[in-house]
Amino acid sequence: MKISIVIRSYNEDEHIERLLLGIRAQRLQPHEVILVDSGSTDRTVEIARRYVDKVVAIDKAEFTFGRALNRGVAAASGDICVFPSAHVYPLYDTWLEKLAAPFADPRTVLSYGRQSGNHLNKFSEHRIFARWFPAESVFPQQGYFCNNANCAIRRAVWETLPYDETLTGLEDLAWAKAAQAAGGLIAYAAEAEIVHVHDETWAQVRNRYRREAIAMRRIDEHARFTLFDLAWLMPANIVADLGAALRRGVFFKEFGSIVQFRFNQLVGTYKGYNDPPEVSARLRARFYYPTRPHEQDLAADEQSRHRIDYDALKAKQEGAARVVRIVGDKR
């Protein structure tokens, strides 16, 4: 199987090189790496061109997550398309092979891997990651939950089932639901672990959950989030997070972050479920182009995989660049 990696980006120059170095460090190398950029104004594309095989541009005016994925997969030639977010990076050199392994079963249409945060993620989000992405793999998975920050699909299925380009988010869940309903199998590969960096403002947190709630209304007609849900879920989640922070000795350090994260998460969710169904162009721009501002360990054989040393990889890359400049000067 040939593997194409499709990365979506917008102003990710702070993070994208670590991902690209992590891809180069994999034991299983992809057939190609494609960047789908939606109008970055920083050095994202400049950095990426040193590593990727192809850059696909998408205009801001027509951007949606589903459309960016469709453009990337259309430009790809692999049998399997892998979708890491531009602000993630793999922890081990076996990430890609573990993510691709479930496709040995011809019934598999999608696999997704484990996610954790780093020091930039909010305390509450670390708890969400731990709940959504446990240490044990599951195949086949019963529900259609997945996440395109660390996901792979079979391209042949996409050819008859492209991503919904009208959704404001959760295009991955919509695709998985339809593919599973058609008889495909979904795999959760816990050993295919990445770090997913979210260093967001509180407004960005609120907008993220708002647009995902708008999308969820489309995906599941029975989905609801009422004022009653908001009233009891907010204190329940805050108390649970504060209890976890207390047990870890970081109660006072994380108190403010916990309250603000859960407030913005749940208020955003409530607004998304109760907004008008049509999303204005102004709101879309706010969703997609905002102003810039590990709870469990895998029970895996550490001898069979190696943690990636990103500092060493960066130093090696810079050393190679210096050699090229010196040779050029001598000529």
SVG drawing of the C-alpha trace seen along z (x, -y; Angstrom):
<svg xmlns="http://www.w3.org/2000/svg" viewBox="-34 -39 70 47">
<polyline fill="none" stroke="black" stroke-width="0.4" points="0.0,0.0 1.2,-3.5 0.7,-6.1 0.0,-9.8 0.2,-12.3 -2.1,-15.3 -1.5,-18.2 -3.9,-21.1 -2.4,-24.4 -3.0,-28.0 -0.2,-30.1 1.5,-27.1 5.2,-28.1 5.6,-27.6 4.7,-23.9 4.8,-22.5 8.6,-21.7 8.4,-19.4 5.7,-17.4 7.6,-17.2 10.8,-16.1 8.8,-13.5 7.5,-12.2 11.1,-11.9 12.0,-10.0 9.4,-7.3 10.5,-3.7 7.7,-3.4 8.2,-6.3 5.2,-7.7 4.9,-7.7 4.4,-11.5 3.6,-14.4 1.1,-17.1 0.4,-20.4 -3.0,-22.0 -2.6,-25.7 -5.4,-28.1 -3.6,-31.4 -0.9,-31.4 0.8,-34.8 3.7,-33.5 6.5,-31.2 4.4,-28.0 4.7,-27.4 8.3,-28.4 9.2,-25.9 7.0,-23.1 8.5,-23.4 11.8,-22.0 10.0,-18.7 6.8,-18.2 6.3,-16.9 3.4,-19.1 1.7,-22.3 -2.0,-22.8 -3.5,-26.3 -7.1,-26.9 -8.6,-30.4 -9.8,-31.7 -13.2,-32.6 -13.9,-28.9 -12.3,-27.2 -14.0,-24.6 -12.3,-21.6 -14.0,-19.1 -13.1,-21.0 -9.4,-21.3 -9.4,-17.5 -11.0,-16.8 -8.5,-19.0 -5.6,-17.2 -6.9,-13.7 -7.7,-14.6 -4.0,-15.6 -2.8,-12.4 -1.9,-9.1 -1.6,-6.8 -3.9,-3.9 -4.1,-5.3 -4.4,-9.0 -3.1,-10.1 -4.3,-13.4 -2.2,-14.9 -3.0,-18.4 -0.1,-20.9 0.2,-21.4 0.7,-17.8 3.9,-15.7 4.4,-11.9 6.0,-10.6 7.6,-7.5 9.2,-6.3 6.5,-3.7 3.5,-6.1 2.9,-5.8 3.1,-2.0 0.8,-1.6 -1.7,-3.9 -1.6,-2.1 -1.6,1.5 -5.4,1.9 -5.7,1.5 -4.3,5.0 -8.0,6.0 -9.7,5.0 -12.8,4.0 -11.1,1.2 -12.0,-2.2 -10.6,-4.4 -8.1,-4.3 -7.2,-6.9 -4.6,-7.2 -4.1,-8.3 -3.6,-12.0 -2.1,-13.7 -1.1,-17.3 2.0,-19.1 2.7,-21.9 0.8,-24.4 -2.5,-22.5 -5.0,-23.5 -5.4,-21.1 -9.0,-20.3 -8.1,-19.4 -5.5,-16.9 -8.4,-15.2 -10.5,-15.3 -7.7,-13.7 -7.3,-10.9 -11.0,-10.1 -11.3,-10.2 -8.0,-8.4 -7.4,-5.6 -4.3,-3.3 -6.1,-0.3 -6.6,0.2 -10.0,1.2 -10.9,3.1 -13.5,3.0 -14.9,0.0 -18.6,-0.1 -19.3,-3.8 -18.2,-6.3 -16.1,-8.6 -12.7,-9.5 -10.5,-12.6 -8.8,-13.9 -5.9,-15.4 -4.4,-11.8 -6.4,-9.8 -6.1,-7.7 -8.7,-6.6 -8.8,-4.3 -8.7,-6.5 -10.8,-4.1 -13.7,-4.7 -13.2,-8.5 -13.7,-8.3 -17.3,-7.4 -17.7,-9.2 -16.0,-12.6 -16.0,-14.8 -19.0,-17.1 -17.7,-20.5 -20.6,-22.4 -20.0,-21.4 -18.3,-23.9 -16.5,-21.1 -16.7,-17.4 -16.4,-16.4 -14.4,-13.4 -17.3,-12.1 -19.8,-12.7 -17.5,-10.7 -16.9,-7.9 -20.6,-7.6 -21.5,-7.2 -18.5,-4.9 -19.4,-2.7 -23.1,-2.6 -22.0,-1.3 -20.2,1.7 -16.7,0.3 -14.7,1.0 -13.1,-1.7 -10.0,-1.0 -8.6,-2.9 -4.8,-2.4 -3.6,-3.5 0.1,-3.0 -0.1,-5.5 0.3,-8.4 0.8,-12.0 1.1,-15.2 -1.7,-17.6 -0.7,-21.2 -3.6,-23.6 -2.3,-27.0 -5.6,-28.8 -7.1,-32.0 -10.4,-31.6 -12.3,-33.0 -10.7,-30.4 -11.8,-27.6 -15.3,-28.9 -15.4,-29.3 -14.0,-25.7 -16.7,-24.1 -19.4,-26.4 -18.7,-25.4 -18.4,-21.7 -21.8,-21.9 -23.3,-23.5 -21.9,-20.6 -23.2,-18.0 -26.7,-19.3 -26.4,-18.4 -24.7,-15.0 -27.2,-13.8 -30.7,-15.2 -31.4,-13.9 -28.5,-15.8 -29.5,-18.5 -27.8,-20.8 -30.3,-22.7 -29.9,-25.4 -30.5,-22.7 -27.6,-20.7 -25.4,-23.8 -26.5,-24.5 -25.6,-21.1 -22.7,-20.1 -20.6,-23.2 -20.4,-22.8 -20.1,-19.0 -17.1,-19.3 -15.4,-22.1 -15.8,-20.1 -14.4,-16.9 -11.4,-18.8 -10.7,-20.6 -10.8,-17.2 -8.2,-15.9 -6.1,-19.0 -6.2,-18.6 -5.1,-15.0 -2.1,-16.1 -1.2,-19.0 -1.9,-21.7 -5.3,-23.0 -4.4,-26.6 -2.2,-26.7 -4.9,-25.3 -8.0,-26.7 -8.5,-29.7 -7.6,-27.7 -10.1,-25.0 -13.0,-27.4 -12.3,-29.4 -11.9,-26.3 -15.1,-24.6 -17.0,-27.9 -15.9,-28.6 -16.2,-25.0 -19.8,-24.6 -21.0,-28.1 -19.6,-27.6 -21.4,-24.2 -24.7,-25.7 -24.5,-28.6 -23.6,-26.2 -26.6,-24.0 -29.0,-27.0 -27.6,-29.3 -29.6,-29.9 -28.9,-27.0 -27.3,-29.2 -23.7,-30.4 -22.9,-33.9 -19.7,-34.6 -18.5,-36.8 -19.0,-34.0 -17.3,-31.5 -14.3,-33.8 -14.3,-34.0 -14.4,-30.2 -11.7,-29.5 -9.4,-32.5 -9.2,-33.7 -6.8,-36.4 -3.5,-34.8 -2.8,-35.5 -0.4,-12.5 -2.4,-11.0 -1.7,-7.4 1.3,-5.5 1.1,-2.9 1.8,0.7 4.0,1.2 7.4,2.8 9.7,-0.2 12.5,1.9 10.6,2.1 10.2,-1.7 12.2,-4.8 11.1,-8.1 11.9,-10.9 14.5,-13.4 13.3,-16.6 16.2,-18.7 18.7,-16.4 16.7,-16.3 16.6,-20.1 20.3,-20.4 21.0,-17.8 18.8,-19.8 20.6,-23.1 24.0,-21.4 23.2,-20.1 22.0,-23.6 25.3,-25.1 27.3,-22.6 25.4,-23.5 26.1,-27.2 29.8,-26.6 30.2,-24.4 28.3,-27.1 30.6,-29.8 33.7,-27.9 32.4,-27.4"/>
</svg>
